[in-house]
Amino acid sequence: MGGPASFRPKPGSIPESPGVYRFKDAEGRVIYVGKAKNLRQRLNSYFADFAGLHPRTQTMLTTAVDVHWTVVGTEVEALQLEYSWIKEYDPRFNVKYRDDKSYPYLAVTMGEEFPRVQVLRGAKRKGTRYFGPYSHAWAIRETVDLLLRVFPIRSCSAGVFKRAGQIGRPCLLGYIDKCSAPCVARVTAEEHRALADDFCDFMAGNTGRFMKRLEREMRQAAAEQEYEKAARLRDDIQALQRAMEKQAVVLGEGTDCDVVALAEDPLEAAVQVFYVRGGRIRGQRGWVVDKVEEVGPGELVEQFLLQMYGDATSEALPREVLVPALPSDAEAVTELLSEHRKARVEIRVPQRGDKKALLETVERNAVEALKQHKLKRASDLTTRSRALQEVADALDLDQAPLRIECYDVSHTQGTNVVASMVVFEDGLVRKSEYRRFSVRSTEGDVASIYEVISRRFKRYLEERSTTGELDVEAGADPETGAPPGIDGVDLETGAAPGIDPETGRPRKFAYPPNLVVVDGGPAQAAAAQRALDELGVDDVAVCGLAKRLEEVWLPGQDLPVILPRSSEALYLLQRVRDEAHRFAITYHRSKRSKSVKESALDEVPGLGPARRQALIKHFGSVNRLREATAAQICEVPGIGPATAETIVSALKGENP
């Protein structure tokens, strides 16, 4: 293969029309399908600046050996053809959404002579009405059990139904009035179908007419002194109310919408959808996607909507879809969905009110789903072992890095500079070993990394000397006089290395890592290596993980190590880096909040919180107060001449 230049189309050969293109590999397999408003402009972007493309796109181009395109009339046709080809060819470089689990639906088989209500999973069947999805199958069974009192439709299997008809006796549900027993002709097929239609109407949100009808019948039965019938109808009403209570009311009645939210990182994204019908949440579903190409929220939303609604029936599409970001081709997607629904579909980003609040709730669910997905992957022992071995192979380490330490620096424009150290042992977090640093250097992230690594490993060497692990001249520490160790045990205390003999707990920096990861590129990795070299630590590997392109940098190397985007090694390093970033941000916010609360006024004697607040409210800031005279300060209620003079002196740095 000669690379992208070998199959680049001739200048002027690509039309400027909307269309769909396919990249193929050497075996003729379609590896990527894309659409474009202007085919020439889009395809030229792949070949104009190969070095400037995202690494995943570069991989796709180096795998491909040919590109073909098909011209269409409109952008909507391009969307339809793109979806059809993605479904047909399943290209490896296209984003694919997969369920994070198999969700159960409440299904009514309206295509049968005697419709049946049941729990179904997997692909949807023709002629069946679906409601949900639900988080758990037991939630469906509870709902069905309540509704069968009022809508006693068949829920038995085909075998049970046939046997009951043969012996002329219904099953238990027929005897307790939770089935109308069409198997023994208690009701006709038309009457049973009417019950099934009412069941579906109730589940679709048309609840009002059933409640009113039952209440009317209950009052009539009571008026005619048919108290047993009235009591049964009362119980039916309560059953419907309980079924309705299981579905939370979130929006106004008559609101039909799907609420879509995303949570993403550079490698994966989680999507959550809440289905709202009649103002109530009727179901919830989640997907997880590997981001094979570099895409933004709008493109993720567009691809998700196409895959979610591409094969959906017109009844399954809502009047409104609430999304976190508009699709990149919003008008075309709206038109396509409207064609599927045979009525207008609105795609909106809510800005305020209940819909905005609901979208935030769905987004929190997406964040939690992504977190749980990552934890599930991380908890698997085989996966963790493979990840550690892949890291060792990629970085050319002698053994798998069973202890990894990652460092990140956080600050606000050079102020309140802090750093974090997080520890992963055997691929899992070790939060008791986390440490945080208040950085003294103000010369940038590189200097901060150098300082933090130096401080951490100085402490490590000091503690090794204290425990006798370092032989200094005659074997004893010249400053502390600590004896040397034999077989890792202190001769004087009997304590193992790294254990404080007084508390029995591990010393703070006693254990060295196999691998140090710093958040950053080649400059940060070089700074960390320089700190280790100056301290004489030569048995700890160093690498940097650059966030923008997820490149792994080794000290002294001109080119980064590019790990496969689907590799467990990259996933582990990314998780370590993200945890260090989270820990650093948390400490930085805490320190910044504390510094904001402290001001020059805190040191003024006799000035309490109420008068400090009054001064800030009057002048607007400490800087303006510093420029004010004693007479101007006296204008603030509660501030006298003596206090004003004290404040002026304190703010000028004089001893009040």
Protein Blocks (a to p, Z undefined) as FASTA:
>chain_A
ZZjmlmgccehkaccbdcddddddfkopafbdcddfblmlmmmmmmmmmmlpcfklmmmm
mmpmbdcddddfblklmmmmmmmmmmmnopakbccdddfbdcddddddfkbmbdcdddde
hjddehiacedddfbfklmmmmmmmmmmmmccdfbdfklmmmmmmnopacfklmnopagh
lmnopacfklmmmmmmmmmmmmnopamlmmmmmmmmmmmmmmnopaklmmmmmmmmmmmm
mmmmmpccfbdehiacddddddddfkbccddddddeehiafbdcddddddfbacdfklmm
mmmmmmmmmmpcfklpcfbdcdfbdcfklmlmmmmmmmmnopacdddddfbdjllmmmmm
mmmmmmmmmmmmmmmmmmpmklmmmmmmmmmmmnopabdcfbacddddddeehiaiacdd
dddeehiacfklgccdddfbfgbjklmmmmmmmmmmmmmmmmmmmnopacghjopafklo
pacdeehiafklopaehiafklopacfklpccfbdcdeddfklmmmmmmmmmmnopakbc
cddddfklopacdehiabdcdddfkbmklmmmmmmmmmmmmmmmmmmmmmmmmmmmpcfk
lmpghiafklmmmmmmmnopaklmmmpcfklmmmpghiafklmmmmmmmmnopaZZ
